[in-house]
Every structure is written in structure tokens, then in C-alpha cells.
Amino acid sequence: MIEPLRRVAALVEGGLTALGANAKEPCIYTGGADGVLKHFSQAEQGVFEGGKHEGAINSIATSADFEKVFTGGADGQLIVWGASD
């Protein structure tokens, strides 16, 4: 049986709508119905600063070098974030 190591979905306001990963740190990124991008690692958790989507985040991807995070939202916008923001 697989047991959860950590629950993070409860920390996403309005429900989890997208999930991404960064193998370099390692950490995961969550996007919620509130349009906010968050990151979680074993050491810390945080909210990316500098704006948010006006509506749910639908997709999350990282660049090949893991230095940028891309989010696509229900608002039709693509936002590029610095992975260390």
C-alpha cells in the first residue's frame, strides 16, 4: 500500500488545478483555482511573487534547465516565472 508522505493540496485555495515538478531542487509547483503559483519542497514552501492569473492555473511546465517556470491560465495568459522567485 502506498502511504502519503505529505499533503499539500489543502494549502491550495479553491482546489488544486495544476501540478508541476522541478527535479533540480527538487520541489513541486501547484496551481490553484485562485490563480496563485506555489512551490513546495522538503525545506520550505512559498508563494511566487509578482502577480497571478485572473482565474485558475491550467498548466505548469519548467524549462529544460529548470531556471524558469511557465504557467498557463484560464485567463488566456502565459506567465514566465524565475524558478528561484
ZIFENWO-V311622 format. One record per backbone hydrogen bond with DSSP energy under -0.5 kcal/mol. NH is the residue of the N-H (numbers start at 1). CO is the residue of the C=O. E is the energy in kcal/mol with one decimal. If there is no record, write none. Layout:
nh:NH co:CO e:E
nh:NH co:CO e:E
This chain:
nh:3 co:1 e:-0.5
nh:8 co:6 e:-0.6
nh:11 co:8 e:-2.0
nh:12 co:9 e:-1.7
nh:13 co:11 e:-0.7
nh:15 co:12 e:-1.6
nh:17 co:31 e:-3.0
nh:18 co:31 e:-1.6
nh:20 co:29 e:-2.4
nh:22 co:27 e:-2.7
nh:26 co:22 e:-0.8
nh:27 co:22 e:-1.8
nh:28 co:40 e:-2.5
nh:29 co:20 e:-2.8
nh:30 co:38 e:-2.5
nh:31 co:18 e:-2.4
nh:32 co:36 e:-1.0
nh:33 co:15 e:-1.7
nh:34 co:13 e:-0.9
nh:35 co:32 e:-1.9
nh:38 co:30 e:-2.5
nh:39 co:46 e:-2.4
nh:40 co:28 e:-2.6
nh:41 co:44 e:-3.0
nh:46 co:39 e:-2.4
nh:48 co:37 e:-2.2
nh:49 co:85 e:-0.6
nh:53 co:35 e:-2.4
nh:55 co:53 e:-1.4
nh:57 co:32 e:-1.6
nh:58 co:56 e:-0.6
nh:58 co:72 e:-2.9
nh:59 co:72 e:-1.7
nh:61 co:70 e:-2.3
nh:63 co:68 e:-2.1
nh:66 co:63 e:-1.8
nh:69 co:81 e:-2.4
nh:70 co:61 e:-3.4
nh:71 co:79 e:-2.3
nh:72 co:59 e:-2.0
nh:73 co:77 e:-2.0
nh:74 co:56 e:-2.9
nh:76 co:73 e:-2.0
nh:79 co:71 e:-2.3
nh:79 co:77 e:-0.5
nh:81 co:69 e:-3.3
nh:81 co:79 e:-0.5
nh:83 co:67 e:-3.1
nh:85 co:82 e:-2.4
